[in-house]
Amino acid sequence: MRRDRRLVLAMAWAAAAALGLIAAFALAAGAMLWSAMDAAERQALASALGPRVALPVMAAVALAALAALVVQPLVRRWMSAPARLLEQAQVLLSTDVQRTLSADGAAAPVQGLARLVNELAAQRDQLKRDMADEVARASVGVAQERNRLAALMSELTQSVVVCNLDGRILLYNNRARMQFRALSDAPTLAGGAELIGLGRSIYTVFDRKLVAHAIESVQQRLQRGVTHPSAQFVTVTRSGQLLRVQLAPVRAVAAGDTADATSTSDLTMGAPAAPVVNGFVMMLDNITNDYEAEAAQERLLHGLTEGSRGALANLQAAVEMLDDEGLPAALRERFVGVIREESQAMSRRLNDLAAQSAQGLATRWPLEEMLGADLVQATRQRIEAITGLRTGTTDLDASLWLKVDSFALLQAMAYLALRLRDEFDINTVHLRLQPTERGRVHLDLVWTGQALSTETVMSWERDPISTGAETSSLTVRDVVQRHAGEFWFERDRVRHQAFFRFLLPQAPKTAGQELADTSYLRSDSRPEYYDFDLFANTESSYAMDDRRLVDLTYTVFDTETTGLNPAGGDEIIQIGATRLVNGKLLRGERFDQLVNPRRDIPAITIPIHGITPDMVAGQPTIGEVLPAFHAFAQDTVLVAHNAAFDMRFLQLKEAATGLRFDQPVLDTLLLSAVVHPNQESHRLEAIAERFDITVIGRHTALGDAMVTAEVFQKLVPLLAEQGIHTLGQAREAAQKTFYARLKY
């Protein structure tokens, strides 16, 4: 029997017992009085009480109420307080929460028990800390290997995704994250988050049959004894991008073969292992631009060939006619004109081909995407190291990303600073970085002092770059041409300054630029993009309801709305979500989007969620945002606090969007009532306080989703203590609580 039912029955029993004792005493007293009366007295008493029978009934009710008032403090002291203490102790036992138990209002023995439990918990925590220190010292090597792998994968310039045989992503690097963001056509700040994530299916991007064919091809080569088998294919994504994919197997380590089992060589397929495949590595290249450039080049060559063929035929015919000595002067002049026009047309076509070929060569030079502030800092360090000049910055736009050959550019800047020092005795230079209206960037080398003549600037621009003992065959003009940019000298007479200006290409917005972290969120220095435990997880063997809670992938979400009446016209104004995979909260994988509700936001609600009409103006509508969120949450279990409220808003949009959120849903409000039936409140703040979770960003969609995810992490082991291990068991237990009756 459930603890909350037992408590209610115990209180009812106590009240009934008190009422029974009073009633028994009253009946005994009445019986004694009745037996002492004679017949006449009995008749007189019956006649007197007959019309006033309600009086003893009211007296009995009053006595029962008095008994309840007397019993209630006893129940709180001896039953409710110990039950709450038991629930708090279970939290300490089943989670990593560290707090002091309180038994306020309980009897002295119960308070003494609370003190004893606190002392035992303190000893347990100290033992756990000591054990953790021992484990940490023993696992330094494993941690170093893990950190090397994380650093290697995060810094690779090629997109890498590792999957298990079910196609579930268990590792991806930062380049892949940016690649998928570029592939996303979702109009959200979290673009691409709906396509990639730990535990997500790679088949949301690639055709399952295409990948299965590549895996089958690799396995056949393994069986033939090929040492490093791989397969390659080209595919078009839903957004129209052309991807070249190289697929290689991840081979399981044979039993007894532990050498380098956790090293990065396993990922590169260099470690010896049995030819048993339990996953695959995909290396991705977006070749859309390359394909378009090659197609344009082919069109240009085709046009030159076809156009030249006709022109040459005309020229040949005209020349043959001119060989006729008896040709009239008028016709001769006409054929000469044909030769002139055709030769000019051929010349134009050749010039166009040469110009486009030169542009292709410039664009094919390997330029890297780099944060402008990093380039400026590196330039300052190089100038100071080579020239000894003092450096500074002015008007630095730290948000700019550039596409540059950073080494060549650093050489050019240091070379110019060195010549300023040697020939004009300049001792201080400043760097300035600002965007232009045409999507390019101005990088300026600024100094105060003597201006340069045009002849001097042109001479410096053409001379080979030389910085002390280092001499390059490049010139400043070569560096500028390599970037398809410009270079010139200007003088600011108002500020009494002069500067060299480089006009450089700005990197596309989708490349190299991370989503800005929300200020109220906690984040690790390196987000987790890998979970090798997923190698052992497959979903094809058992239904979702039969799966253990600790094995499932969750999307924990929250919404902010214009009001509390979804059926009455209130709308979503923000959706925030994060993921839980293998019991780990992935803060780097999140969905955060404001929504234009196309209606007024009541002023009374703005202090609660902090979202003003100006903030949602120009944002996408729910019809645009919901498909991206639907893809983000696909194949996962939804988790929310008071989920009935949020799900009602989503369900009301089914007809308009054609999307159904039909996956299982868990509610932390209901689950809290399952594990803590004796607690007075199940509000999100109250639960977070019980679990010692810091609430940051309350009443923001993403902030509440993060807190809810942490709460759910703490609830799972407490559910296991009650024998609730699977999703089906959790859903069944939640529906039996009082709060499951809430409807919206």
C-alpha positions in Angstrom: 0.0 0.0 0.0 1.3 3.5 -0.9 2.7 5.6 2.0 0.3 8.5 1.4 -2.7 6.1 1.6 -1.3 4.5 4.7 -1.0 8.0 6.3 -4.6 9.0 5.4 -6.0 5.7 6.7 -4.0 6.1 9.9 -5.4 9.6 10.5 -8.9 8.4 9.7 -8.5 5.5 12.1 -7.3 7.8 14.9 -10.3 10.1 14.4 -12.7 7.2 14.2 -11.2 5.6 17.4 -11.6 8.9 19.3 -15.1 9.3 18.1 -15.8 5.6 19.0 -14.5 6.1 22.5 -16.7 9.1 23.1 -19.7 7.4 21.6 -19.1 4.3 23.8 -18.7 6.4 26.9 -21.9 8.3 26.1 -23.8 5.0 25.4 -22.6 3.4 28.6 -23.6 6.5 30.7 -27.0 6.5 29.0 -27.5 2.8 29.6 -26.7 3.2 33.3 -29.1 6.1 33.6 -31.8 4.3 31.8 -31.5 1.2 33.9 -31.9 3.2 37.1 -35.2 4.8 36.1 -38.7 3.4 36.6 -41.3 3.1 33.9 -42.8 6.5 34.5 -39.5 8.3 34.5 -38.5 6.5 31.3 -41.8 7.6 29.7 -41.2 11.2 30.9 -37.6 11.2 29.6 -38.7 9.9 26.2 -41.4 12.5 25.9 -39.0 15.3 26.8 -36.2 14.2 24.4 -38.4 13.2 21.5 -38.8 16.6 20.0 -35.2 17.5 20.9 -33.4 14.5 19.4 -31.1 16.8 17.3 -29.4 18.1 20.5 -27.6 14.8 21.4 -26.6 14.4 17.7 -25.1 17.9 17.7 -23.4 17.2 20.9 -21.9 14.0 19.5 -20.6 16.0 16.4 -19.1 18.7 18.6 -17.4 16.1 20.7 -16.0 14.4 17.5 -14.7 17.8 16.2 -13.1 18.4 19.6 -11.5 14.9 19.4 -10.2 15.7 15.9 -8.6 18.9 17.2 -6.9 17.0 19.9 -5.7 14.2 17.6 -4.5 16.5 14.8 -1.4 17.8 16.6 -0.6 14.3 17.7 -0.8 13.1 14.1 1.5 15.9 12.9 3.9 15.3 15.7 4.1 11.5 15.6 3.1 10.6 12.0 3.5 13.4 9.5 6.8 14.7 10.8 8.5 11.3 10.8 7.1 10.6 7.3 8.6 13.8 5.9 11.9 13.0 7.7 11.8 9.6 6.0 11.4 11.2 2.6 14.3 13.6 3.2 16.5 10.8 4.4 15.7 8.8 1.2 16.9 11.8 -0.9 20.2 11.8 1.0 20.5 8.0 0.4 19.6 7.9 -3.3 21.1 11.1 -4.7 24.2 13.2 -4.3 22.3 16.0 -2.5 24.1 17.3 0.6 21.9 19.0 3.2 20.9 18.9 6.9 17.7 17.1 7.7 15.1 19.0 9.7 12.4 17.5 12.0 10.6 20.7 13.1 7.4 20.0 15.0 8.3 16.4 15.6 8.6 14.7 19.0 12.0 14.8 20.7 12.9 11.2 19.8 12.2 12.0 16.1 14.4 15.1 16.3 17.1 13.0 17.9 16.8 10.5 15.1 17.2 13.4 12.6 20.5 14.5 14.3 21.7 10.9 14.2 20.9 10.6 10.4 22.7 13.9 9.8 25.8 12.6 11.5 25.7 9.4 9.5 25.2 11.3 6.3 28.2 13.5 7.1 30.3 10.4 7.7 29.0 8.8 4.4 29.8 12.0 2.5 33.3 12.1 3.8 33.9 8.5 2.9 32.6 9.2 -0.6 34.9 12.1 -1.0 37.9 10.0 0.2 36.9 7.3 -2.3 36.5 9.8 -5.1 39.9 11.2 -4.4 41.4 7.7 -4.6 39.5 6.9 -7.9 40.6 10.3 -9.3 44.3 9.5 -8.5 43.9 6.1 -10.0 42.2 7.3 -13.2 44.5 10.1 -14.1 45.7 8.3 -17.2 42.1 7.6 -18.4 41.2 11.2 -17.8 44.2 12.4 -19.8 43.3 10.1 -22.7 39.7 11.4 -22.6 40.8 15.1 -22.6 43.2 14.4 -25.4 40.4 12.9 -27.4 38.1 15.8 -26.6 40.7 18.3 -27.6 41.6 16.5 -30.8 38.0 16.1 -31.9 37.0 19.7 -31.0 39.9 21.2 -33.0 39.7 19.1 -36.2 38.9 21.1 -39.2 36.9 18.3 -40.7 33.4 17.4 -39.7 33.4 14.0 -37.8 30.4 12.1 -36.5 30.6 8.7 -34.8 27.5 6.4 -34.6 26.5 3.0 -33.3 25.0 0.5 -35.7 21.5 1.9 -35.0 22.7 5.2 -36.4 22.6 6.9 -33.0 25.2 9.7 -32.7 27.7 9.0 -29.9 30.4 11.5 -30.8 30.6 14.6 -32.9 33.0 17.5 -33.0 32.5 21.3 -33.1 33.1 21.4 -36.9 30.2 18.9 -37.4 28.1 21.0 -35.1 28.7 24.0 -37.4 28.2 21.9 -40.5 24.7 20.7 -39.4 23.8 24.3 -38.4 24.6 25.3 -42.0 22.4 22.4 -43.2 19.4 23.5 -41.1 16.7 25.5 -42.7 15.0 26.2 -39.4 14.5 29.9 -38.7 15.7 29.6 -35.2 18.6 30.7 -33.0 19.1 27.0 -32.4 19.4 26.2 -36.1 20.9 22.8 -36.5 20.2 21.7 -33.0 17.3 19.7 -34.3 19.6 17.7 -36.6 22.5 16.6 -34.4 22.9 15.6 -30.8 24.1 12.7 -28.7 21.6 9.8 -28.9 20.0 11.4 -32.0 19.6 9.5 -35.3 21.9 10.3 -38.2 19.0 9.2 -40.4 17.3 12.6 -39.9 19.9 13.9 -42.3 20.9 10.9 -44.4 18.9 8.2 -46.2 19.0 5.1 -44.1 19.4 2.8 -47.2 22.3 4.8 -48.5 24.2 4.5 -45.2 23.2 0.8 -44.9 24.7 0.1 -48.3 28.0 1.9 -47.3 28.2 -0.2 -44.1 27.5 -3.4 -46.0 30.3 -2.5 -48.5 32.7 -1.9 -45.6 31.8 -5.2 -43.9 32.4 -7.1 -47.2 35.9 -5.5 -47.4 36.6 -6.5 -43.8 35.7 -10.1 -44.6 38.1 -10.0 -47.5 40.9 -8.9 -45.1 41.2 -5.3 -46.2 43.1 -3.5 -43.4 41.5 -0.1 -43.6 38.2 -0.4 -45.4 36.1 2.6 -46.1 33.2 3.7 -48.4 32.4 7.0 -49.9 29.2 8.5 -51.3 27.7 11.9 -52.2 24.2 12.8 -51.1 21.9 15.8 -51.2 20.3 16.9 -47.9 16.8 18.2 -47.4 18.1 21.7 -47.4 19.6 21.2 -50.9 23.3 21.0 -49.7 25.6 18.6 -51.4 27.7 16.5 -49.0 30.5 14.1 -49.6 30.7 11.4 -46.9 33.5 9.0 -46.2 32.4 6.2 -43.9 34.8 3.9 -41.9 34.0 1.2 -39.4 34.5 1.3 -35.6 35.6 -2.2 -34.8 34.8 -3.8 -31.4 37.9 -4.8 -29.4 38.3 -8.6 -29.2 38.0 -10.3 -25.8 41.3 -10.1 -23.9 42.7 -7.4 -26.1 42.9 -4.4 -23.8 45.9 -2.6 -25.3 45.0 1.0 -26.2 41.3 0.1 -25.8 40.4 3.7 -25.0 43.0 5.5 -27.2 42.1 7.6 -30.1 43.7 5.1 -32.4 40.5 3.0 -32.2 38.7 5.9 -33.8 41.1 6.0 -36.7 40.9 2.2 -37.1 44.6 1.8 -36.5 44.5 -0.5 -33.5 44.3 -4.2 -34.1 40.9 -5.7 -33.3 38.6 -8.4 -34.4 36.6 -7.6 -37.5 33.4 -7.1 -35.6 31.8 -3.7 -36.4 29.7 -2.0 -33.7 29.6 1.4 -35.2 30.9 3.7 -37.9 32.7 7.0 -38.4 31.4 9.6 -40.9 33.7 12.4 -42.2 31.6 15.0 -43.9 32.6 17.7 -46.5 30.1 20.2 -47.9 31.0 20.4 -51.6 28.1 22.6 -52.6 30.2 25.6 -53.3 33.0 23.5 -55.0 30.4 21.8 -57.2 28.8 25.1 -58.2 32.3 26.6 -58.9 33.2 23.6 -61.1 29.9 23.8 -62.9 30.4 27.5 -63.6 33.9 26.7 -64.9 32.5 24.0 -67.1 29.8 26.3 -68.4 32.5 28.9 -69.2 34.7 26.4 -71.0 31.7 25.1 -72.9 30.7 28.6 -73.9 34.2 29.4 -75.0 34.4 26.1 -77.0 31.0 26.5 -78.7 31.4 30.2 -79.2 34.9 29.8 -80.6 33.8 27.1 -83.0 31.3 29.4 -84.8 33.7 32.3 -84.7 36.5 30.3 -86.2 34.1 29.1 -89.0 33.2 32.7 -89.8 36.8 33.8 -89.8 37.8 30.9 -92.0 35.0 31.7 -94.5 35.9 35.4 -94.5 39.6 34.7 -95.1 38.8 32.4 -98.0 36.7 35.1 -99.6 39.4 37.7 -99.2 41.8 35.4 -101.1 39.7 36.2 -104.2 41.5 39.0 -106.0 38.4 40.0 -108.0 36.3 40.5 -104.9 34.5 43.9 -105.0 35.7 46.5 -102.6 32.4 46.7 -100.8 32.3 43.0 -100.1 36.0 43.0 -99.1 35.3 45.7 -96.5 32.3 43.6 -95.3 34.4 40.5 -94.8 37.2 42.5 -93.1 34.5 43.7 -90.7 33.4 40.1 -90.0 37.0 39.2 -89.1 37.3 42.3 -86.9 34.0 41.5 -85.0 34.7 37.8 -84.6 38.2 38.4 -83.3 37.0 41.0 -80.8 34.3 38.6 -79.6 36.9 35.8 -79.1 39.1 38.2 -77.3 36.3 39.1 -74.9 35.5 35.5 -74.2 39.2 34.8 -73.5 39.4 37.7 -71.1 36.3 36.6 -69.3 37.8 33.1 -69.0 41.1 34.5 -67.7 39.3 36.7 -65.1 37.1 33.9 -63.8 40.0 31.5 -63.7 42.0 34.0 -61.7 39.1 34.5 -59.3 38.9 30.7 -58.9 42.6 30.5 -58.1 42.1 33.2 -55.4 39.1 31.5 -53.8 40.8 28.1 -53.8 43.7 29.3 -51.7 43.3 27.8 -48.2 41.9 30.6 -46.1 40.9 29.9 -42.5 37.9 31.2 -40.5 39.2 33.1 -37.5 37.8 35.4 -34.9 38.9 38.9 -35.6 39.8 39.6 -32.0 42.1 36.6 -32.0 43.8 37.8 -35.2 44.4 41.3 -33.7 45.8 39.8 -30.5 48.2 37.5 -32.5 49.2 40.5 -34.6 50.0 42.6 -31.6 52.1 39.8 -30.1 54.1 39.3 -33.3 54.7 43.0 -33.8 55.9 43.4 -30.2 58.2 40.3 -30.5 59.8 41.4 -33.8 59.9 45.2 -33.6 59.7 45.9 -29.9 57.0 48.5 -30.5 54.3 49.2 -28.1 50.9 48.1 -29.4 47.3 48.8 -28.5 43.7 48.5 -29.9 41.1 51.0 -30.8 37.5 50.6 -32.2 37.8 46.8 -32.0 34.6 44.9 -33.0 35.1 41.6 -31.1 32.2 39.9 -32.8 33.7 39.9 -36.4 34.9 36.6 -38.0 37.4 36.8 -40.9 38.4 34.4 -43.7 42.2 34.9 -43.9 45.6 33.4 -44.3 46.6 34.5 -40.8 50.3 33.7 -41.2 50.8 35.7 -44.3 48.7 38.6 -42.9 50.8 38.6 -39.7 54.0 38.7 -41.7 52.7 41.7 -43.7 51.5 43.6 -40.6 54.8 43.0 -38.8 56.8 44.0 -41.9 54.9 47.3 -42.2 55.4 48.1 -38.4 59.1 47.3 -38.7 59.6 49.7 -41.6 57.6 52.4 -39.7 60.0 52.0 -36.8 63.2 51.9 -38.8 62.5 54.7 -41.3 60.2 57.0 -39.4 61.1 56.4 -35.8 57.5 55.3 -34.8 57.4 53.7 -31.4 53.7 52.9 -30.9 51.1 51.5 -33.2 47.4 50.6 -32.7 45.2 48.1 -34.5 41.6 48.8 -35.5 39.0 46.3 -36.7 35.6 47.5 -38.1 33.0 46.0 -40.5 32.0 47.7 -43.7 28.6 48.1 -45.3 29.4 45.5 -48.0 30.1 42.6 -45.6 33.8 43.1 -45.6 36.2 44.2 -42.8 38.7 47.0 -42.4 41.9 46.1 -40.5 44.0 49.2 -39.9 47.5 49.7 -38.6 47.4 53.1 -37.0 50.2 55.4 -35.8 50.7 59.0 -34.8 53.5 60.9 -36.6 54.9 61.6 -40.0 52.8 60.7 -43.0 54.1 58.7 -46.0 54.3 59.7 -49.6 52.5 57.7 -52.2 55.8 56.6 -53.7 57.0 55.2 -50.3 53.7 53.3 -49.8 53.9 51.8 -53.3 57.5 50.8 -52.7 56.8 49.1 -49.5 53.8 47.3 -51.1 56.0 45.9 -53.9 59.1 44.9 -51.8 59.5 41.4 -50.6 58.3 41.0 -46.9 61.4 40.9 -44.6 61.2 40.9 -40.8 64.7 40.7 -39.4 66.2 37.4 -40.3 63.1 36.1 -42.0 62.6 37.0 -45.7 59.6 35.9 -47.7 59.0 35.8 -51.5 55.6 37.3 -50.9 54.9 41.1 -51.0 52.2 43.0 -49.3 50.4 43.2 -52.7 50.6 39.4 -53.0 49.0 39.0 -49.5 46.2 41.4 -50.5 45.6 39.6 -53.8 45.5 36.3 -52.0 42.6 37.6 -49.9 40.9 39.2 -53.0 41.1 42.4 -51.0 42.6 45.9 -51.2 45.3 47.9 -49.4 45.9 51.7 -49.2 47.2 54.5 -47.0 45.2 57.2 -45.4 45.8 60.2 -43.1 43.3 61.4 -40.5 44.1 65.0 -40.1 41.5 65.6 -37.4 43.2 63.1 -35.1 46.7 63.7 -36.4 47.0 60.0 -37.3 47.9 57.9 -40.3 47.1 54.3 -41.0 47.5 51.4 -43.5 44.1 49.8 -44.3 43.6 46.2 -45.3 40.2 45.4 -46.8 39.6 41.7 -46.0 36.8 39.1 -46.5 34.4 38.5 -43.7 33.5 34.9 -42.9 29.9 33.8 -43.6 27.7 34.1 -40.5 27.1 30.3 -40.4 30.8 29.5 -40.3 32.9 29.4 -37.1 30.5 31.4 -35.0 29.1 29.8 -31.9 25.7 30.5 -30.5 25.9 33.1 -27.8 25.6 31.5 -24.4 22.6 32.7 -22.4 23.8 34.7 -19.4 21.8 32.9 -16.8 23.0 29.4 -17.8 25.8 27.5 -16.2 28.1 25.8 -18.8 31.3 23.8 -18.7 34.5 25.0 -20.3 34.3 22.3 -22.9 30.8 21.0 -23.9 30.4 17.2 -24.0 29.9 16.0 -27.6 30.6 12.3 -26.9 29.2 9.4 -25.0 30.8 6.0 -25.8 28.3 4.2 -23.5 25.8 4.6 -26.4 27.8 1.9 -28.3 26.0 -0.7 -26.2 22.5 0.8 -26.6 20.2 -0.3 -29.3 16.5 0.4 -29.6 15.5 -2.4 -31.9 15.2 -5.1 -29.2 12.5 -3.8 -26.9 9.6 -1.3 -26.7 10.0 2.1 -25.2 7.7 1.4 -22.2 9.8 -1.6 -21.2 13.0 0.4 -21.3 14.7 1.5 -18.1 14.5 5.2 -17.3 18.3 5.4 -17.1 18.7 4.2 -20.7 16.3 6.6 -22.4 17.0 9.9 -24.2 14.9 12.8 -23.0 14.0 16.3 -24.3 13.3 18.4 -21.2 11.3 21.5 -22.3 9.3 24.5 -21.0 7.2 27.2 -22.6 6.5 30.8 -21.7 3.1 32.0 -22.8 1.0 35.2 -22.9 -1.3 33.7 -20.3 -2.7 30.6 -18.6 -5.7 29.9 -20.9 -4.5 27.9 -24.0 -8.1 27.3 -25.2 -8.9 31.0 -24.7 -6.5 32.5 -27.1 -3.2 32.6 -25.2 -0.1 31.8 -27.3 3.5 30.5 -26.8 6.1 33.3 -26.8 9.2 31.2 -26.0 10.3 27.5 -26.2 13.3 26.3 -24.4 14.7 22.7 -24.2 17.7 20.7 -23.4 18.7 17.0 -23.6 19.3 14.2 -21.1 21.2 11.3 -22.6 22.4 8.3 -20.5 21.6 10.3 -17.4 23.8 13.2 -18.4 22.5 16.7 -18.9 24.0 18.1 -22.1 24.0 21.8 -21.6 25.6 22.4 -25.1 22.6 20.8 -26.8 19.7 23.1 -26.3 16.8 24.8 -28.1 16.0 28.4 -27.3 13.7 30.4 -29.4 11.4 33.4 -29.0 8.1 33.2 -30.8 6.0 36.0 -32.3 2.5 35.3 -30.9 0.7 37.7 -33.3 -1.2 39.1 -30.4 -0.6 41.5 -27.5 1.4 40.3 -24.5 -0.6 41.3 -21.4 1.4 43.9 -19.3 0.6 42.0 -16.1 2.6 39.0 -17.3 5.7 40.8 -18.5 7.3 41.0 -15.0 6.9 37.2 -14.7 8.6 36.1 -17.8 10.4 39.3 -18.8 9.5 39.1 -22.5 8.3 42.4 -24.0 6.5 43.0 -27.3 9.7 44.5 -28.8 11.6 41.2 -28.1 9.2 39.1 -30.1 8.7 41.6 -32.9 10.3 40.1 -36.0 10.7 36.7 -34.5 9.3 33.6 -36.3 5.8 32.5 -35.7 4.8 29.3 -33.9 4.1 27.7 -37.3 7.8 28.2 -38.2 9.3 27.3 -34.8 7.3 24.2 -34.1 8.6 22.1 -37.0 12.2 22.7 -35.7 11.2 21.9 -32.1 9.4 18.8 -33.3 12.6 17.6 -35.1 14.7 18.5 -32.0 12.4 16.3 -29.8 12.0 13.5 -32.3 12.6 9.9 -31.0 12.9 11.1 -27.4 10.7 11.1 -24.2 9.4 14.6 -23.4 9.8 15.8 -19.8 8.3 19.0 -18.4 7.1 20.4 -15.0 3.3 20.5 -15.0 3.5 19.0 -18.5 -0.3 19.1 -19.1 -0.1 22.9 -19.4 2.7 22.9 -22.0 1.4 19.9 -23.9 -2.0 21.6 -24.3 -0.5 24.5 -26.1 1.3 22.1 -28.5 -1.8 20.0 -29.1 -3.8 23.0 -30.0 -1.4 23.7 -32.9 -1.7 20.2 -34.4 -4.4 21.1 -36.9 -2.5 24.2 -38.1 0.9 22.7 -38.4 0.1 19.0 -39.1 2.6 18.0 -36.4 1.8 15.7 -33.5 3.9 15.3 -30.4 2.8 11.7 -29.8 5.9 10.5 -27.9 5.7 9.5 -24.2 5.6 12.4 -21.7 6.8 12.5 -18.1 5.9 15.2 -15.6 8.2 16.1 -12.8 5.3 17.5 -10.8 3.6 14.1 -10.8 6.8 12.2 -10.2 7.6 14.4 -7.2 4.2 13.5 -5.8 5.0 9.9 -6.3 8.3 9.9 -4.4 7.4 12.6 -1.9 3.7 12.3 -1.1 4.1 14.0 2.3 5.7 17.2 1.2 3.6 20.3 1.4 4.5 21.7 -2.1 5.5 20.3 -5.5 6.3 23.7 -7.2 9.5 23.7 -9.2 11.2 26.0 -6.7 10.2 23.8 -3.8 11.4 20.6 -5.4 14.7 22.3 -6.5 15.2 23.4 -2.9 14.7 19.9 -1.6 17.3 18.6 -4.0 19.7 21.5 -3.3 19.5 22.7 -7.0 20.3 26.4 -7.6 17.5 28.0 -9.6 18.9 30.3 -12.4 16.7 31.9 -15.0 13.4 31.1 -13.4 10.4 31.9 -15.7 12.6 31.8 -18.8 11.8 28.8 -21.0 15.4 27.6 -21.2 16.2 28.4 -17.6 13.2 26.4 -16.3 14.0 23.5 -18.7 17.5 23.3 -17.2 16.2 23.2 -13.7 13.5 20.7 -14.6 16.2 18.5 -16.1 18.3 18.6 -12.9 15.2 17.8 -10.9 14.4 14.8 -13.1 18.0 13.5 -12.7 17.4 13.4 -8.9 14.0 11.8 -9.2 15.1 8.8 -11.2 17.1 7.1 -8.4 14.3 7.8 -5.9 11.8 6.2 -8.3 14.1 3.2 -8.5 14.0 2.9 -4.6 10.3 2.4 -4.9 10.6 -0.3 -7.6 9.9 2.0 -10.5 12.5 1.3 -13.1 10.9 1.5 -16.5 9.1 4.2 -18.5 5.8 2.3 -18.3 6.0 2.0 -14.6 6.8 5.7 -14.1 3.9 6.7 -16.3 1.5 4.4 -14.5 2.6 5.6 -11.0 2.3 9.3 -12.1 -1.3 8.8 -13.3 -2.4 7.5 -9.8 -1.4 10.8 -8.1 -3.9 13.6 -7.2 -2.2 16.1 -9.5 -2.8 13.9 -12.6 -6.4 15.2 -12.6 -5.3 18.7 -13.7 -6.7 19.6 -17.1 -6.2 22.7 -19.3 
